[in-house]
């Protein structure tokens, strides 16, 4: 035992005493008497000397991480000298390391009661309070420890300033924390943990450039754990400020230190994706998924990459996997709806939007589903969705605009006009709103008002194909066929993908008596927009005029 060795250490030199006595001509009786007296004194006084060595040994094994041994040695020292404060301080430190915080505080209290002017008891109790989350008592004890004087003061006050800075940080007193970290760094120029603590504090004080500098020093001077934490914080800071290229080396360093760090792999994958290096990003996210196959966020990340690469089937598969893991994952439904939109699978888009309505209903979801329903000619359902969108976000002009179109399609012109006017009140200048209002007036057979609105639309957007087409139709209804033909030709030049434009040009040719040309225009329109019933209606009329009754009957059926 260390205890025995320390206890008997003072009597080791006795083997050299007898020869010395012989040299001095001292009788054996006197020598034995001297030895006996010396032995008695050592027996009586040895324990008083041994406790301090035990306490020192306890501190040494504590510093080596042998906390149970430190408790044992300190306990022996206390038995030998229960009035000494040092063994209690050391045992308190060991109890804290073992997670026995109540015992640690009790020992520190005893140490303070025995030596109220020594830093050691306050320091030991401060560490226990820190682990117990008692930040203010910890700060008070550290302050007391730092205020001790002379031989009882801490030999390295920098560590105490560092610890107190951390406690100030925990209670969000960032100015006090910064002052302590400044002091700690002035006393310990190479303290990675102090630079790291100050960096975190500076971030809360909105001094990000100085924080970046301190994080660099923490990475340079700190031990492995501090380096890793500082690297992660610097990565976060770079990513928040969109300095993604600077984040890449740090992410690579983290991954080199810990190849199985799924978060770092996922973050680097996101950075690669943002920088357009999707293959590298996919390699990282695939590795992250191998490590954590049940993390839905990884599948969402991979799905985004496939979506960016326009590999839509792969994107859908990954978003679906994420939804399988978490059926209420809003982002996955939203992104899958986007992928289905690109695939023009609007039925599935609508299904995903319906799921989103149950998870987190909002204006965008109802507006988007309403547009799809409009395109499916389910106008009543579309109106219900646009109405719900208006209820959820009364300041949105888009919902009024879309509902106006739906009302227009079911010929509820007054409601359409009211919605269009409301949208114009809410929106900045938008040529489409004036064009829609022109369309409504045209359907109401108010052609002059239609033309006045379309002129405003064209003033704001001279390249609006929609406005050109509405103007052409109004002119046609007013009997100004040549002007109508001019404007509809311009509309088709601007956008040849609108089926109803060909209807208007067909009607111009009908007025000019050019039935075959009119028929050809309607054929083009039907090819582009096979669901537009008006095109079949007008083609049926032309077939009648051309005597093609069978074709006319077939088109009338389709027009219904």
N, C-alpha and C positions, 0 to 999 in steps of 0.2 A: 504494500500500500504506500502511496505517496506520503500519507500521514506519518507512518512509522519512520520512513526515511528522513523526513523533515525533523521529527522529534529527536532522533539520535544523532543528527548531523553534528551538533556542537561537541560531542565527546570523541570524535574521530582522532583528534590530535593527542589523546592521552598516551598512545603507544610511544610517543617521543619524550614523554615527561620523565620517566625513570632514568634513562641514560643521562639526561640533563642533571638530575639530582645527584647521581653518582659522581659526575664531573665536579659538582659543587661540594662534594664530601658531606653530604647530608645523610643522616642515618636512615636505615630502612624504616624504622618506626615512625620517624618524622615524615618520611615520604608517604607511607601508608595513611598516616593521619591526614596529610594534605590531600591525597587522592580521595579519601573518604569524604572530606569536607566538600571537595570540588564536585563529587558525584551527587551529594545531597543537594548542593546549590543548583546543579543542572536539572535534577529531578523536579525541584521546586519551581525553577524559573524557565525550564525548557518550553512548556506549553505556552508561556507568554510570548516567547519568540516564535514558536512554530505556527501560530494562527496566521501571522502575516504572510509567511511563505505559502501556506495553504491558499490564502486568498489570492495571492499572486498567481499560483498555479491554476486556480479556478478560472481566473481571467484569461490565462493563456489557452486553456482548453476550450473556453467559451469562444474565443476568437477563431479557434479551429473548427467550430461548429459542433463540438461535443457538449451539447447543452446539459444532458443528464449527468455527465461527469462533473460539469461545473457546479450543478446543484449539490452533488454529493460532497465535493471538496469544500464548498462554501459552508455547508451544514457542519462539517467537522471543525472548520475555523470558528464558526459561531459557538459551538460547544466549548471550545478552548478559551474563547474570549467573547462572551455575549455582550460586552460593552463596546466592541469595536464596530464602527459603521460600515467599513469597506466590505466585509463578507456579505452583509445584507444587500448592499448595492449590487454586488456581482451576482448574487443569487436572484435578485429582482430581474436583472438583465436576462439571466438564463430562463427564468419562469416566463418572461415575455416571449422569448424565442420559442418556447414550448407551447405557447398559446394559453398559459395558465395566468391570465391577466389579473384576477383578483388576488392571487398569491403574490404576484409581482408588485401590485400596489401596496399590499400589506408590508412586504419587506422594505420597499422604498420608504414608506411612512416611518418604519423603525429606524432606518438609516438616517433620515432627516432629524428624527427626534434625538439621536445620539450625536449627530454632527450637523447642526442647523446652518453652519457657515460654509459647508463643503458643497461643491457643485454635484458630487457623485449621486447622492440620493435624489436630488431634483431631476437630474438627467435620467436616472433609471425610471422614476415615476412618470416623467414626461413620455418616455417611450411606451409605457403601458397604457397611459391615457390616450396616446395617439392611436393605438390598436383598438381601443375601446370606442373610438370615435368621439372622445371628449376633448374637442379641439381647444376650447378656451382654457380649461385647466392645464392642458399640455403647454399652451403658450405661456401661461403664468409660471409654470415650473421652469421652462426654458429661460424665461426672463430672469428668474431668481438665480438659476445656475450661471447665467452670463454676468450677473451682478456680483458674484463672489469674488473675493480679493486674495491676492498673494498666493501662497502655496495651495490654498484650497480652491483656486480658480481652475477652470478647464484648461488642459494643456493645448487643446486644439479647438478654440471657440468657433472656428469656421463650420465644423460639423453641426454645432448647435444652432448657428444662424441658418444653416441650410434646412435643418429640421423645422425650425420655427417658421421659415419662409413657406414650407410645405403646408404647415398648419394654417397660416394666414390665407394661403391659397384656397384651402378647403372651406373656409368661412367667407370666401369671396372678398376679402380685404386685400385687393390686388396691389394697391400702393404700398401697404406695409410689407406684403410678400416680396415685392420688387426690391424694397430697401434692404430686406434681410438677404436676399440672393445677391445683391450688389456687394454687401459686406462679406458674405461667404466667398464670393469670387475674388475679392481683394485679398482675402487671407489664404485662399487655395486656388491659385491661378489655373490649375489643371483639373479642377473638379467638374467632371462631365455631368454629374447629377445636378449641380448648382446651375450650370448653363441650361440644362434641360428644364429645371424648375422655372428659371427666369424666362425662358422662351415661352412656356405655357402661360405665364403671367402676362407677358407682353402681348400675346394674342388677345387676351381679355381687355387689354388697354388699347387695342386697335393699333398696335405698332408692329405690323406684320413684317416689315423689312428687317427691323432689329430682331424680331423673333426668328426669322430665317437665319440670320447671322449666328444667333445663339444655338440654334438647332445644329448648324454646321459644326460648332465647337463641341457640342455635346456628343456628336457622332465621332469627332476626332479624339476627344479625351475620355469619353465614357467607357464603362465596362460593357460587356456584350448586351445585357438587358437594357441599359440606358441607350446604347446605340440603336438597338432595334426599335425601341419606343420613339426615339427622335426621328429615325428614318420614316416610321409610319406617320408621324405628325407632319413631317415635311412633305410627304406624299400627299396627305390630305390638303395641306396648304396650297401646294402646286395645283392640285386638281380643282380646288375651289376657285382659284384665280385663273383657271384655264391655261396654266403653263404646263400642258400635258407632256411636251417633249422633255421638260426638266424632270418630270415625275418618273419617266421611264428608267433612267439609271438607278434611282432609289428602289423602284419596284424590283428591278433585276437583282439588286444587292440583297433585298429581303428574300427573294426566291432562292438565290444562291446559298443564303444562310439556312433556309428552311424550305427545301423543294416541295414539301407537302403542305405548304401554306396556301390553302384554297382561296382565301380572301385576296392575297397578293396576286395570285394567278388571274383571278376574276377581274381585279382592278387593272392589271396590265392588259388583259384582253380588251377591256373597255377603252383603254387609251389607244391601243392599236386600231380598234374599230373606228374611233373618232378620227384618227390620222389616216384612215383609208387603207390600213394594212390588215385587211380582213383575214387573210390566210394565217398570219401570225396570231391574230386575235382568236381565231377558231382553234388553233393548236393549244393556246393557253386555256381557253374555256373548256375544251375537251379534257385536258388534264385535271382541271378543277372539278369537273363532273365525275371523273373517275375517283377522286378523293371523297367527294360528297354527293353521291348520286340522288339524294333526296332533297336537295336544296332547289326550290322552285325558281329562285332568282337567277340561278345559273342557266336554266333553260330559257328564261325570258331574255337574258343577255345573248345567248346563242341564237335565239329566234330573231332578235334585232339584227344581228350580223347577216343572217340569211336574208332577211327582209331588205337590208341595204344592198346585198348582192343580187337582189331580185330572184333569189332561189325560193320561190313562194311556197312550194310544197314542203320544203324543209322548215321554213319559218312557221308554217301552220302546225307541223308536227311538234315543234319545240314549244310553241305556245300552248298546244293541247296537253303536252306532258306537264307543263307548269300548272295548268288548270286541274289536271288529275290529282296533283299533289295538294293544291289549295283551290277548291271550287269557287272561292269568293275573291279571286285575285283580279282586281279591276284592270291592272295594267295589261295582263295577259289577254283578257277579253278584248280590250281596246286595240291592241296590236294585231290580234288575230283578225278582228274586223277589218283592219287596214289591209292585211294580206288578202283576205277574201274579196275586198273591194278591187284590189289590183287584178285578182283572178276573175272579176266580174261575177262572182257567185253571191249575188245580193240577198238571196234567201238565207244563206248562212251569216251574212253580215247582219241581217235583221235579227237572227237568232241570238247572236252575240250581244247586240244592242239591247235586246229584250232581257238577257241575263244581267246586263249592266244596270238596267232600270230597277231590278230587284236589289242589287248590291249597293249602288250609289247613284240614285236618280239625279240627273242634272240637265241643264238646258241643252248642252251639246248633244247628249244622247238622244233626247226626244226630237231635236231638230234633224239630226242625221237620219233617224229612223223614219221621220215624217217625209223626208226627201225621197227615200227609197219607196215608201208607200205611194207617194205622188207619182213616181215613175212607173209603179205597178197599176196606176189608175185606181188605187184604193183611196179615193179622195176623202171620204168621211173619216176613215181611220187616220189619214194624214192630218186632217184638221184637228182631231182629238190630240194627236201628239204635239202639234204646234201650239195648241191651246195650253197643254201641260208645260211646254217649254216657256211660254209667256208667264205662266203662274210662278214658275221657279226662278225666272230671271226677267223681271218686268222691264229692265232697261235694254233688252236686246232687240235691235231692229230686224235681225234676220228672221226670227220666228214670225213676226208680222208679215214680212216680205213673202216667206214661203206659204203662209196661210192664205195670203192674198191670191197667190197662184192657184192654190187648191180651190178656193171659192170661185175663182174665175173659171176653172175647168168644169165646175158643176153649175155654172151660170148664175151664181148668187152674186150679182155684180155690185150691189150696194155694199155688201159685207167685204167684198174684195177691195172696193174703193176705200172703205173706211180703214182697212188694214194697211193699205198702201199709204194712205195719208199719215197714219200713225207711225209707220216705218220712216217716212220722210221727216217727221218731227224728231225722231230719235237719232237718225243717221246723219253722218256728214254727207256732203253732196255725193250722190250715187246715181249715175246715169241709168242703171238698170231699174231703179225705182220709178223714174220718170217714164222709162220705156214700158214698164208694166202698167203704169197708170194710163199711158197712151193705148195700150192693148185693151184695157178694160173699157175705155171710152169707145174704142172701135167696136167691141162686142155689143156695147149699148147703142150702137149706131149713131154715136155722137162724133162724127168723123173730123169735124173742124177742131173740136177740143182734143181729139186724138193727135191731130197734126201739131197743135200747139205744144203738147207735152213731148212729142217725139223730137221737136226742134230743140227743146231744152236738153233732152238726153244727148242729142248729137253735138250740142254745143260743149257739153262736158266730156263727151267721148266720141270724137268723129269716126272712130274705127269700130263702133259697136254694130256688129252684124245684126243683132236682134232689133235695134232701133231702125236700121235700114229696112228690115223686113216688115216691121209694123207700119212704117211710113208708106211702103209700097202697097200694103193691103188697104190702108185708108184712102190713098189716092185712087186705087182701083174701085173702091166702093163709091167714090165721088165721080166716077166715070172718066178719070184722067188716066187713061190706059197707057199712053206712051210714057208719061212720067213714072207711072207705076212700074212699067217694064224696066226703065232705067234704074230705078232704085232697087228693084229685086235682083237685077243682074249684079249690082254692087254688093248686095248682101251675100249672094252666093260666092262672089269672088273673095269676100272676107272670111266666110265660113260655109263650105259646101257640104257640111255634115248635118244640116238641119232639114229634115224631111218636109216640113211645112213650107219652107221657102219655095220648094218645087211646086207645091200646090198653088201658091200665089202666081208663079210664072205660068203655070198651066192655065189658070183662069184668065190671065192676060191674053194668052194665045187663043183661048176660046172666044174672048171678046173680039179678037182680030180674025176669027173664022179659021184658025189654023189648028184643026182638031187633032191631026196626027202628031203635031209638035206638042200639043197639050198632053196627049196620051203618053208620049215619050217622057215628058217631065214627071207625070204622075208615077210612071214605072220606076223612074230613078228615086223619087221620094219614097215609094213603098219598099224598095230595096234597102234604103237607109233606115227607114222607120216603119217596120212591118206591123207595128201595133197601133199606128195612128189611123183611127177609123175614118176620119175625114178624107183621107187620101183615097180609100176604097169607095166612099160615097161619091166623090167627084169623078172618079174613073168610071163608076157605074153609069153616071149621067152621060159621059162621053161615049161609052159603048152603046148606049141607047141611041144617041144621035148618029152613030156610025152604023146602026142596025145590027149590032152584035149582042143580041138579047140574052144568049146563054151566059156570056161573059158578064153582062150587066147584072143578071140575077145572082150570079156567084159572088160578085163584089158587094151587092146589097146585103147579102147574108153576112159577109165578112165585116161590113160596116156596122152591123148590129152588135 
